[in-house]
């Protein structure tokens, strides 16, 4: 079941109040998870819209250039707008700045095991509160299945002109060879408690 909220701040405030009053239970994390889902959905739509528009305007090679120059700034802008840290990561990186931290690496490995056990990628998510040196952080990840326009540059049959542009912009690219529905990576959200 997917929960949608129209505004991020009220759900985040509710989740923080639950932590402040103590006695947090797994169900108490649901408002925070709903906020994280919403942030992930917003990032997906923002990036998809940007890349699709670029592809329609000037073609797929331009879409690659657009993704290369705009994905990270758009992600940062959305994080600032929402007041939480939202991003993307993967077990097969294209953009080194999206490298997973230790917690994300563990969750990605869990997602891979779940895929191997037959679970559908589109339904995968994981969240918990993590205790660190700087206090508690709500951590969330939502799996990204490969599909749509993303297949053109991450799939198993990349056209030569696209491959050449990818080789130019991402010389260490590992994010190729996926089939539709494969685990491409994950949206990741952090909220300080």
C-alpha positions, 0 to 999 in steps of 0.5 A: 500500500502506498501513502501519499501526502500533499505537504511534507512539513506536517508529516515531518512535524508529526513524526518529530513530535512522536520522537520527542515524546518517547516510546516510538514504535514501528507504526510511529515511523509511518508519518516519516515514511510517508514524507520520505515516499513523497520526497522520493516521488517528487524527485522522480517526477522532477528528474523524469520531466527534465530528462524527457523534456530535453530528449523531446527538444534536442534528442537523447544525446542532449538528454544525457548532457542535461541529466549530467549537468542538472540532476545533482543541482535539481536534487539539491534544490528539492532537498532545500525546498523540503528541508530534508536530505533526498537523493539517489544511489545505486549498487552500479554507479554512473555518477560517483557523487551518488555513491552509497554510504555504509547504511545505503550499501547494506540496504541495496544488498538487501534489495538485491537479495529480495529481488533474487527471492522474487520480490518486485522491485517497485514494491521495495522500501526500507526505513529505520531510525539510526543512532549516530555520533550526531544523534538519531536520523530517520533513514529511508530507501525506496527501490528504483525499477528500470523503466521508461526513458531510463532504459535508453541509457541504462539498458542492455542495448544502448545506441552507439551515439548514446554510448559515446556520450556516456563514455565521454561524460562518465568514464567509470560508468557501471550503470548499464546492461539493465533489463526493464524492471531490474533494480536500478538503484534507490531513492534515499532520504535522511531526516535528522531527529 
